[in-house]
Amino acid sequence: MRNKIIFLVNGDSFFISHRLLIAKKLLLEGYEVHIATEFSNHRKMLSKMGFKLHNISFNKNSLNLLKTIIPIFQIFFLIRKVKPNIIHLISLKPIILGGLVSLISPVNYMVISITGLGSMFIGNGIFSRIRENIFILLYRVVFLFPNFKVILQNNDDLKYLIKKTNLKKNKVKIIKGSGVDLNTLKFSKIPQNEPIILMASRIIGDKGVLEYIKSIQYLKKYNFKGKFYLAGNIDFANPSAIKESIINHWHQKKIVNYIGYQNDISKIIKKSTIVVLPSYREGFPKILMEAAACGRPVITTNVPGCKDAVINNITGILIPPKNYIALANAIKNLCNNKKKLKKIGKTARKHALENFDVNDVVSHHLHIYKTLEL
């Protein structure tokens, strides 16, 4: 009988960008691979590859708690139908819903990928504390599953979860991000024309989008000559969501060129001089790995996840979080130092070759699956 695995993830685009190569390798290894997600434009392509597909109505752009009832039942009946050896839960909503359902379903083993603690664990107000405690409680319940492995992306998240939940260190494997295809993302020389600065992320406050905009306004006030781009999806359901009307205002006023989600981010990275990510907290940001693979210096914040992807002043620049002046000065200083810009770009590529190879990430995942099944 073939081993069966279900990937439960909140969107097909995220699955393709972060887990597709793992799933393809499992097909080659003889697994029956099921993808359960909310599909947008990639269903036909995934079906042609040989995956078995199941739609789960996560309603990821909705904050309505009542709408979680539908995916709970969908996941429950899917698991009863497929009877997987392994269910791999990826990101917050699939982990909570899939983890709770798995406790009462015929699942042998569970893999949990926590891709950063993110917005739910950043705020300081009373509502943020309440929300955080609710999710900590839910994690504690999910971690009652007898046979599971948690994949984390940095040590800060590991320390936090061990302190706050019943998670044991021997149940954790740290894999630094989802890796990048270093054969596709090749090194390219930094263009010598007018500087182009790129920020690529979900368009939410917790990614530091507002600090990026303020840094642009600050630089333009002092006559910095450069072009600024903002790429990524607008995430309406996130607690720190930014209104579409505000983003359109920035674009219309030519503060920043908003270019939306990019299927091939490497094209715009290679046209750029610097990639920035002034985020408040991350797991292990893929954009920083992609930038390094292309030989681009990055400017990012000295916070969990971001600081793990960068060697300060060697492969990029670390700045304090929530500090648009520090971001602006780092952009200006790096753009004005062509020698340092070039040196950091070359070192970043070398760092990517040694640390960000997606083939290593695939191997680590297969080892986890096979170890669980022993």
Sequence and secondary structure as in RCSB ss.txt:
>XXXX:A:sequence
MRNKIIFLVNGDSFFISHRLLIAKKLLLEGYEVHIATEFSNHRKMLSKMGFKLHNISFNKNSLNLLKTIIPIFQI
FFLIRKVKPNIIHLISLKPIILGGLVSLISPVNYMVISITGLGSMFIGNGIFSRIRENIFILLYRVVFLFPNFKV
ILQNNDDLKYLIKKTNLKKNKVKIIKGSGVDLNTLKFSKIPQNEPIILMASRIIGDKGVLEYIKSIQYLKKYNFK
GKFYLAGNIDFANPSAIKESIINHWHQKKIVNYIGYQNDISKIIKKSTIVVLPSYREGFPKILMEAAACGRPVIT
TNVPGCKDAVINNITGILIPPKNYIALANAIKNLCNNKKKLKKIGKTARKHALENFDVNDVVSHHLHIYKTLEL
>XXXX:A:secstr
   EEEEEES HHHHHHHTHHHHHHHHHTT EEEEEE  SS HHHHHHHT EEEE    TT   GGGGHHHHHHH
HHHHHHH  SEEEEESHHHHHHHHHHHTTS  SEEEEE    GGGGT  SHHHHHHHHHHHHHHHHHTT SSEEE
EESSHHHHHHHHHHSS  GGGEEE  SS B TTTS       SS EEEEES BBGGGTHHHHHHHHHHHHHTT  
 EEEEES B TTSTTB  HHHHHHHHHTTSSEEEE  S HHHHHHH SEEEE  S  SS HHHHHHHHTT  EEE
ESSTTTGGG  BTTTEEEE TT HHHHHHHHHHHHT HHHHHHHHHHHHHHHHHH BHHHHHHHHHHHHHHHH 
